[in-house]
Amino acid sequence: MNAPLTDQFLTLQEIVAAARSNLAPGPWSYLIGGAETETTVRRNRMALDSLAFRPRVLRDVSRIDSSAMFLGQKVRLPVFLAPIGGLESIVEGGAASAARAAAQFGVPQMLSSVCQPGLEATAAAADTVRVFQLYVRSDDAWTDDWVRRAKDHGFRAFCFTVDVAAYSRRERDLVGRFIKPWRARAIEGAAFQAGLSWDQVKRYKDKHDLPLIIKGIATVEDAEIAVQHGVEVIYVSNHGGRQLDHGLGSTAVLPEILKAVKDKAEVWVDGGYMRGSDVVKAMALGAKAVGLGRLTGLGLGAAGVPGLVRTLELLEDEIRICLGLLGVTSYAELTPKHLASAPPANLPDTFSAFPLLG
Ligand SMILES: Cc1cc2nc3c(=O)[nH]c(=O)nc-3n(C[C@H](O)[C@H](O)[C@H](O)COP(=O)(O)O)c2cc1C
């Protein structure tokens, strides 16, 4: 009989190592890869690795609250499962398995419209706090139908991902000749995504009352336009470095966006978040929630639903330790003064958060 997961996985490093040995080369490269030179991927880590902590001491941290609010709902951590299109290639049950892990642990899930087994089956799989992300593949009436279905199935917000005007060149997939099983489905109607503009955002806001998230904001200029359109959530992201190569790290652009947005919208972020300390850094800068992309896939790849639950438990442990050592008992006490710029101690890359990996 296998040892319980609490014994099998004492660290996140072991989760990553297990995922790497379980996944076939194609799905592994799909999960961890980025666009072209993968410079944006490394800059995501570079931005996090370039922040150091300034801890405060002697502040009674015997009781720490690491829970957070997510669209008005209390959740166990200020993180959510970021949308992943091909989860069914990583874990049996695809998005339904992610939903089960999210519900079991107590964090929200953002479901991708291209992920199997689809909106209705994923919603039925578990009682999660959930939001829905759409890749636009047809006309406005088609989008409206997704909004209706999302609303009918308990999704609390609707998201357009907007950093996908063209599908990038993921060279690990190309070199490995990994033909994604969902490729045909994913590109059909892609011209509608390329044709998106702020007109569709305005149209959505005029027509629908489900809160709107714009995912893929990477500049302060676009954050300001989103605020003018009444968007509820500005999701700072470069798609984990999987789309535009040679972008800035998303945590590097976060401070100026937060400064401009103030409290006119919530700001969420993702890109390279692998550790509890990473999440605490985003919270200290002022983000409201952090999306976990590859880490979600790694947890599921390591040991399915329980593997992702264990991943979240380890992340929670790291977050609570980090908060206590910084001298705070909740995120509300964190400020940018808990952070300082510092040169990265290792060359940043996807796995620089896991130095023990061979
Ligand atoms: C395998 C994979 C598939 C993804 N599919 C989608 C998707 O369908 N929709 C979307 O908006 N973002 C997608 N993303 C981007 C993630 O939602 C998220 O922005 C990114 O992974 C965050 O960076 P991280 O992986 O370093 O945490 C995907 C990311 C990965 C790794």
Ligand as a Chemical Component Dictionary entry (heavy atoms), coordinates in Angstrom:
data_LIG
# 
_chem_comp.id                   LIG 
_chem_comp.type                 NON-POLYMER 
_chem_comp.pdbx_formal_charge   0 
_chem_comp.three_letter_code    LIG 
# 
loop_
_chem_comp_atom.comp_id 
_chem_comp_atom.atom_id 
_chem_comp_atom.alt_atom_id 
_chem_comp_atom.type_symbol 
_chem_comp_atom.charge 
_chem_comp_atom.model_Cartn_x 
_chem_comp_atom.model_Cartn_y 
_chem_comp_atom.model_Cartn_z 
_chem_comp_atom.pdbx_ordinal 
LIG C1  C1  C 0 -1.207 24.118 -19.769 1  
LIG C2  C2  C 0 -1.807 25.493 -19.700 2  
LIG C3  C3  C 0 -3.012 25.761 -20.344 3  
LIG C4  C4  C 0 -3.586 27.031 -20.249 4  
LIG N1  N1  N 0 -4.820 27.264 -20.814 5  
LIG C5  C5  C 0 -5.412 28.475 -20.633 6  
LIG C6  C6  C 0 -6.747 28.716 -21.060 7  
LIG O1  O1  O 0 -7.427 27.829 -21.584 8  
LIG N2  N2  N 0 -7.268 29.944 -20.855 9  
LIG C7  C7  C 0 -6.550 30.962 -20.269 10 
LIG O2  O2  O 0 -7.065 32.066 -20.105 11 
LIG N3  N3  N 0 -5.309 30.754 -19.817 12 
LIG C8  C8  C 0 -4.719 29.548 -19.972 13 
LIG N4  N4  N 0 -3.473 29.332 -19.480 14 
LIG C9  C9  C 0 -2.778 30.406 -18.729 15 
LIG C10 C10 C 0 -3.089 30.288 -17.247 16 
LIG O3  O3  O 0 -4.438 30.545 -16.981 17 
LIG C11 C11 C 0 -2.257 31.296 -16.425 18 
LIG O4  O4  O 0 -2.442 32.592 -16.938 19 
LIG C12 C12 C 0 -0.753 30.970 -16.420 20 
LIG O5  O5  O 0 -0.531 29.585 -16.465 21 
LIG C13 C13 C 0 -0.112 31.567 -15.174 22 
LIG O6  O6  O 0 1.236  31.322 -15.112 23 
LIG P1  P1  P 0 1.882  30.090 -14.286 24 
LIG O7  O7  O 0 1.622  28.862 -15.099 25 
LIG O8  O8  O 0 3.340  30.441 -14.271 26 
LIG O9  O9  O 0 1.221  30.040 -12.945 27 
LIG C14 C14 C 0 -2.905 28.064 -19.546 28 
LIG C15 C15 C 0 -1.693 27.768 -18.903 29 
LIG C16 C16 C 0 -1.157 26.502 -18.959 30 
LIG C17 C17 C 0 0.129  26.240 -18.206 31 
# 
loop_
_chem_comp_bond.comp_id 
_chem_comp_bond.atom_id_1 
_chem_comp_bond.atom_id_2 
_chem_comp_bond.value_order 
_chem_comp_bond.pdbx_ordinal 
LIG C1  C2  SING 1  
LIG C2  C3  SING 2  
LIG C2  C16 DOUB 3  
LIG C3  C4  DOUB 4  
LIG C4  N1  SING 5  
LIG C4  C14 SING 6  
LIG N1  C5  DOUB 7  
LIG C5  C6  SING 8  
LIG C5  C8  SING 9  
LIG C6  O1  DOUB 10 
LIG C6  N2  SING 11 
LIG N2  C7  SING 12 
LIG C7  O2  DOUB 13 
LIG C7  N3  SING 14 
LIG N3  C8  DOUB 15 
LIG C8  N4  SING 16 
LIG N4  C9  SING 17 
LIG N4  C14 SING 18 
LIG C9  C10 SING 19 
LIG C10 O3  SING 20 
LIG C10 C11 SING 21 
LIG C11 O4  SING 22 
LIG C11 C12 SING 23 
LIG C12 O5  SING 24 
LIG C12 C13 SING 25 
LIG C13 O6  SING 26 
LIG O6  P1  SING 27 
LIG P1  O7  DOUB 28 
LIG P1  O8  SING 29 
LIG P1  O9  SING 30 
LIG C14 C15 DOUB 31 
LIG C15 C16 SING 32 
LIG C16 C17 SING 33 
# 
